């Protein structure tokens, strides 16, 4: 593992503080990235299956009816109290329809180890599915049916991505915690240093649930806000496409991916393809500050 101090040169010009998810291509692009990363990878079979899950997410999103956003009064109240406008605890029932669509899309060619889980999800009661969703979002997975959680996460991502994409970005605001999504309040899975006329060289945190992105300065810890003691670490031979940003103040870390190194990088897919970096940073005494929901309970062996 190589490490280096952070060297940041801010760009000139105004940049959007929030980037809402592009629903027409987001999961399909992620599926393509998973398939690319799977080639020759020691976890290639697992990454390929995650690509199929992402493809099923895109198909489920395309058939999902338009979900109801909170009423204008609720949106304004959330804004006044600096709360996220979407509440992950108040889930639209249609997320379960998305789950069943994903299960159907995967049933034909799922690995043998996943088939039993998919069959159980296909016939599970609404109460059972809601219990799994609560377990996933609370993060307390001890004793849960962990094999089902990545599929539950995939469906919740579909529903909340659609909702977030239809919010008014001009009415969003940063929350008190840098690492909390301004749309749904979920923690970031990773961050992206983006390419683009107005956003070139800027770092955006990427929501683990609704895929919204929000701008956070690159020279600060996304967990505690400290400007001191932050450093970047990478695996040898990876050309710096994915790095882990650590903070010596709070001992937290989060991955950061760079579009200038590869315009196709995806914060979810590239994060899961670099679990070896997590292991090295964990061994150095740092704790991850945000989850990858597709990894919750996943078997990578």
Residue, then its C-alpha position, 0 to 999 in steps of 0.5 A: x500500500x502506498x500513501x501520500x498527503x493530499x494535494x488539492x488545487x481548487x478549480x475556478x467557477x461556480x459548480x452545482x453543490x448537488x448532483x441528482x441521479x440520472x435514472x436512464x443510465x445509472x444502473x446500466x452503466x454500473x452493470x457495465x463497470x462491474x462486468x469490466x472489473x470482473x475480467x481477470x479479478x480474483x472475485x470475478x464471479x461475484x463481481x459479474x453477478x453484481x453486474x447482473x443485479x445492477x442490470x436487473x435494477x435498471x430494468x426494475x427502475x424502468x417499470x417502476x411507477x412514479x412514486x409519490x414525493x412528500x407533500x410540499x409542506x413536508x418538504x418545506x418543514x424538512x428544509x426549515x429543520x435542516x432534515x433530509x426531504x426523503x425518510x428511509x424509515x418511511x419507505x414507499x410500498x413499491x420498493x417491494x415490487x422493485x425487489x420482486x422484479x429484481x428477483x424475477x430478473x435474476x432467477x434464470x441464471x443466478x448462481x446456485x448459492x443465491x437461488x435458495x435466497x431468491x426463491x425465499x424472497x419471491x414468496x416472502x410476506x410484506x412484513x418479512x420484507x419490511x423487517x429485512x429492510x429495517x435491519x439493513x438500514x439500521x445496520x444491525x445485521x446480527x442474526x439476520x438473513x444476511x444472504x437476502x440483504x444485498x437484494x433488499x438493498x438493490x430494491x431500496x436503491x431503485x425506489x430511492x434513486x427514482x425519488x431523489x431524481x425528481x427532487x428540486x436540487x435548488x431546494x436541497x441543502x447540506x446537512x450538519x454532517x458532511x457524510x449524510x446525504x442531503x436527500x435521504x440522510x444515508x451515509x456516503x458509500x464513497x466519493x468521486x473526483x469528477x470531470x466536467x466543465x463546471x465540476x472538474x477536479x471537484x470531489x462529490x460524496x455518493x449516497x449509498x442509498x439514493x445515488x445522489x451526490x453532494x460536493x465536499x472539499x477534498x482537503x477535509x475528512x468527510x467523517x469529522x471535518x478535520x483539515x489535518x491528518x488526512x492522507x490518501x492510500x492506494x494499492x500498488x499497481x492500481x494507477x491511483x484510480x481508487x484510493x482510501x482517504x484516512x483521517x488520523x483525527x477520527x481514525x475513519x476512512x472512505x474510498x475516493x475514485x478518480x474520473x481523470x484516471x478512468x472516466x468510467x469509474x463507479x463509486x459502488x462497483x470500484x469500491x467492491x472491486x478493491x476490497x483488498x484496500x479495505x483490508x489494508x486500511x482496516x489493519x492499519x487501524x482505520x474504520x470505514x465511515x459508510x457502507x456499501x449496501x450491496x456488500x451487507x452479508x454478501x459471500x465473497x468466497 
